[in-house]
Amino acid sequence: MGLMDDLKARLGPAKGKVSGLAQQHGHKVAHGLDQAAKVVDEKTGRKYSGKIRTGTAKAKDAVDRLAHKDGGGTTDPPDPPTPPHAS
């Protein structure tokens, strides 16, 4: 078993737990991200407002993706359908 296979096998159970926590507490995480973004934006004199908004949105999207996972699945897109064989 390769290093990556071993790592994936060990982290498998944690994925489900993280997904469950994101489902239960996602709204709290999003609120905390908003608060942190506001503080950082104020401390930087609103100089980086766009970058802060972008980073906050990406972090919220990541939490949403974790919350909507089925726990055991992967985030990889499904394989495209195979074309029919030419006869």
N, C-alpha and C positions, 0 to 999 in steps of 0.2 A: 504494500500500500504506500503510495506516495505521500509526501508531506501535505499537499493540499487536500488529498482524500482524507487523511487522518484529521486534519484541522476541521474540515466540513463535518465529519462524523462526530467530533467532539462538540462542535457548536450547534448541531442540529437541535438538541433539546432547548437550548437558550433561545433559538429563533421563535419557538412557540410561546415561550414566556414573555419575551419582549413584545410580541404581537398582542398578547392578552393585556399586558400593561398599557400599551398604546391605545387599545380599545377602551379600557376603563378610564384612563387618565389623560387622553389626548387633549381634551378641552383645557385641562390645567396646564399642560405643556405649552399649548398655543398661547394661553394667557401669559405665562412666564416669558415666552419668546417676545411677545408684544411689549411687556414691561421692560425687558432687557434692551430691546431695540430703542425704546423711547429714551432710556437713560443714556445709552451710548450716543444717540443722535444729539441729545442736549449737551453732553460733555464734549462732543466734537464741533459744537457750534453749527450744527446742521450742514456741515461741509460735505459729509458723505451720506446724506439722506437716501439717495438713490441706491447706493450700494448696500446700505443697511436694510432697506425695504426688500431688495432682491434676495439678500441672504436670509432674511426672516421668512420670506415666501418659500424659498427652497427648503428651509428647515421644517416648516409646516407641512409641505408636500411630502417630505420624507416620513414624518410622523403619520400622516394620512396613509401612506403606502404601507407602513408597518401595521397600522390598525386594521387595514382591509385585507391583509393576508390571511390565508386559512391556517396559518401556523406551520404546516409541514411543506408547503409548496415553495417554489422559487419565484423570484421576481422577473425571471427571464420571460420574454414574450413567447407565445406558443409557436411551434414549428409551422411553417407555411404548408398548406396542403400539397401533396405530391401530385404532379400532373398525370393524367391517365397515359398509359403506354400506347404508343402509336401502333396500330395493327395493319 
